[in-house]
């Protein structure tokens, strides 16, 4: 059941990797709330519960698998069972406690507000903050907004610097607050 952080981090990474010239496919175990359908690229997600054959095809053809907003393959049910035996390079970016050691590269920080915050950090580590634009920023901002309860929980000075940078990129806080919290799913 993908939440705002799972959606935002996945779509943010999608836009980032596409900008770098990669062919990117996104997979979720189950459907996401329609509340998050406003995010650019949401309609490109392959959902295992809807199309298990397409999910298997995507995963078997992948060269790298990014695991975002979960820290153990068991957390993604049948999709985790599909991924486990694959001999693929795996990157895990997550903020939850006690990550499993299943990935080749892990960016794990339980003090982070959200996985979206860590995806932003990842882009900075790669030297690509300049690739963050409004659509990508809206995805990251969504996950930050939802996982912090509109900045009530898990905040830090670092987080507010990131949010400030996203607003400078054109992210519309009012639009996103309204789209997330004033719509019924």
C-alpha positions in Angstrom: 0.0 0.0 0.0 2.2 2.8 -1.2 1.9 6.1 0.8 3.0 9.6 -0.2 6.7 8.9 0.7 6.8 5.7 -1.4 5.1 7.4 -4.3 7.2 10.6 -4.0 10.5 8.9 -3.7 9.8 6.4 -6.5 8.5 9.1 -8.9 11.3 11.5 -7.9 13.9 8.8 -8.6 12.1 8.0 -11.9 12.3 11.6 -13.1 16.0 11.9 -12.0 17.1 8.7 -13.8 15.1 9.6 -17.0 17.0 13.0 -17.0 20.2 11.0 -16.9 19.1 9.1 -20.0 18.1 5.8 -18.4 15.1 3.7 -19.3 13.1 3.4 -16.1 10.1 1.2 -15.1 8.4 1.6 -11.7 6.7 -1.3 -9.8 4.4 -1.2 -6.8 3.0 -4.3 -5.1 -0.5 -2.8 -4.8 -2.5 0.2 -6.0 -1.7 3.6 -4.6 -4.4 6.0 -3.3 -5.9 8.2 -6.1 -5.0 11.2 -4.0 -1.4 10.9 -5.3 -2.5 10.6 -9.0 -1.5 14.3 -9.6 2.2 13.5 -9.4 3.8 13.5 -12.8 4.5 9.9 -14.0 2.0 8.2 -11.6 0.2 6.7 -14.5 3.4 4.9 -15.6 3.5 2.7 -12.5 3.2 -1.1 -13.0 1.1 -2.6 -10.2 1.7 -6.2 -9.3 -1.9 -6.8 -8.1 -3.2 -5.5 -11.4 -0.6 -7.0 -13.8 1.6 -9.6 -12.2 3.0 -10.8 -15.6 4.1 -7.2 -16.6 5.7 -6.9 -13.1 7.7 -10.2 -13.6 8.8 -9.0 -17.1 9.9 -5.6 -15.8 11.9 -7.1 -12.9 13.5 -9.8 -15.0 14.7 -7.2 -17.6 16.0 -4.8 -15.0 19.8 -4.2 -14.7 19.5 -2.2 -11.4 16.6 -2.4 -9.0 16.1 0.6 -6.7 14.2 -0.3 -3.5 12.7 2.9 -2.1 10.8 3.4 1.2 11.1 -0.2 2.4 14.0 -1.8 4.2 13.3 -5.5 3.7 12.0 -7.5 0.8 9.4 -9.1 3.0 7.8 -5.6 3.3 6.7 -5.8 -0.4 5.1 -9.3 -0.2 5.0 -11.2 -3.5 7.1 -8.6 -5.3 9.9 -9.2 -2.7 9.6 -12.9 -3.5 10.1 -12.1 -7.2 13.1 -9.9 -6.5 15.0 -12.1 -3.9 16.3 -14.8 -6.4 17.3 -12.3 -9.1 20.9 -11.6 -9.6 20.5 -7.9 -10.1 22.3 -4.9 -8.6 20.1 -3.5 -5.9 20.1 0.0 -4.3 18.1 0.5 -1.1 17.2 4.1 0.0 15.1 4.1 3.2 14.6 5.9 6.5 13.1 3.1 8.6 14.8 1.4 11.5 16.7 -1.9 11.2 17.2 -2.4 7.5 17.9 -5.9 6.1 21.2 -6.4 4.4 19.9 -7.3 0.9 21.1 -4.5 -1.3 24.5 -3.8 -2.9 24.3 -0.1 -2.0 22.3 1.2 1.0 21.5 4.8 1.9 19.8 4.3 5.2 19.2 7.0 7.8 16.4 6.6 10.4 16.9 10.2 11.5 15.7 11.4 8.1 12.1 12.6 7.8 11.3 10.5 4.8 12.8 8.5 2.0 12.2 11.6 -0.2 14.7 13.5 2.0 17.2 10.7 1.3 16.5 10.7 -2.4 17.3 14.4 -2.4 20.5 13.6 -0.5 21.3 10.9 -3.1 21.0 13.4 -5.9 23.3 15.8 -4.1 25.8 13.0 -3.5 25.8 12.4 -7.2 26.4 16.1 -7.9 23.0 16.5 -9.6 21.0 19.0 -7.6 20.7 21.0 -10.8 18.5 18.3 -12.3 15.8 18.9 -9.7 13.0 20.8 -11.3 9.4 21.5 -10.4 7.9 18.1 -11.4 10.7 16.2 -9.7 10.5 18.5 -6.7 6.8 18.1 -6.3 7.3 14.3 -6.0 9.9 14.8 -3.3 7.9 17.4 -1.5 4.9 15.2 -1.4 6.7 12.5 0.5 8.3 14.9 2.9 4.9 16.6 3.5 3.1 13.3 4.1 5.7 11.7 6.3 6.2 14.8 8.5 2.4 15.4 8.9 2.7 18.8 7.3 6.0 19.5 9.1 4.7 18.5 12.6 7.0 15.4 13.0 10.6 14.4 12.2 11.7 17.9 11.2 15.2 19.3 11.3 17.1 22.4 10.1 18.5 20.2 7.3 15.0 19.3 6.2 13.8 22.9 6.1 16.9 23.8 3.9 15.8 21.0 1.5 12.2 22.2 1.5 13.5 25.8 0.9 15.5 24.6 -2.2 12.4 22.7 -3.5 10.3 25.8 -3.2 13.0 27.8 -5.0 12.7 25.2 -7.9 9.0 26.2 -8.3 7.2 23.7 -6.0 3.8 25.1 -5.1 3.2 24.3 -1.4 -0.4 25.4 -1.5 -1.3 23.2 -4.5 0.3 20.2 -2.9 -1.2 20.7 0.5 -4.6 21.1 -1.1 -4.2 18.1 -3.5 -3.1 15.8 -0.6 -5.1 16.9 2.4 -8.3 18.3 0.8 -9.2 15.4 -1.5 -11.0 12.2 -0.5 -9.8 8.8 -1.7 
